[in-house]
Each structure stands twice: as structure tokens, then as C-alpha cells.
Amino acid sequence: MTNSQNGERGETVALAGQIDEKTHFLTARVYFADTDFSGAVYHGRYLEFLERGRSDFLRCIGVHHTDLLKTPEGPLFWVVRRMEIDFKASAAIDDILQIETQLTFVGGARCMMAQKIVRADDVLIEAEITAALINSESKPRRFPEDWKQAFGALVVSDSA
């Protein structure tokens, strides 16, 4: 573990949620800034909650966005290629949400994830995301071998 301007990596893991039986769980609170004039969470904010879930899932398995900027072949970036979202119910200020992330497919340069945002026993959002790794010229880059091994141990189904 190394020091970085964002703190010890070991400290961030506790903040990054946890993986339990191939599902990553991240807890988040709804703040006033997340809501619209009606008091419900603004629909665009759910994308941010989902992004936090995906980023912290990767962080928990040792894939850090800051490391991607310093690879031997130059900077690499995660991009969302496709996203399908089903808005089932809304959250409100002070709700405690659980963001659940599962890896459902891993290819050479892309992966698919299933995500849910849950409040208590109510599923608020279900989403399917396809993400890819690209270089600074927007060309796909294959996942490093150690990532493929880490990902492979966490795939819940091979549906793509």
C-alpha cells in the first residue's frame, strides 16, 4: 500500500464498500443536493450513484483509476459503452441506499455489470452496463492478465 494524495489505499477500501459472494455492496446516503424540486432524487443522480458503485467495485479488487493514467502504454480510461436503466421507484433526502454491483461478463476489452439501487427491501433502480477500456486515441485496450483473473473469479453469469 502506498501513500497518495487521496490517502492510504488501505483506508479507501473500507470506504469502498465490500464484496460478498460475488456482489459488491456500497452504502450511500441521499443528500439535499441529490434531490430535485419535488424532494425526490433527480434521475441523473442515480447515474452518479451507479458510477460510485462501479468505481468502488473496481477499487475493492485492486483496479484504481489513478493507476490507469500511468501505464507503460500510456493512459487508459474506463468508458461506459451502453447503459440500460429501469427506474422502479424514487428515493428521497436522508434515505440510506445500497448500491449492488455484479460482474456478468468479461471479454477482452469490455465487461458487463448488473447493478441495483436498493432502499431497505425496495429495489429502486436496476441497470445493465457495458464498460470498456480504451486508450487516449479512443481505441479499445485489452484487460491486463491480472485483471482478467480477478474479474473471472467474480463473474456471476456469462450471458453475453
Secondary structure, DSSP 8 states (H G I E B T S, - for coil): ----TT--HHHHHHHT-EEETTEEEEEEE--GGGB-TTSBB-HHHHHHHHHHHHHHHHHHTT--HHHHTT-TT--EEEEEEEEEEEE----BTT-EEEEEEEEEEE-SSEEEEEEEEEETTEEEEEEEEEEEEEETTS-B----HHHHHHHHTTBS----
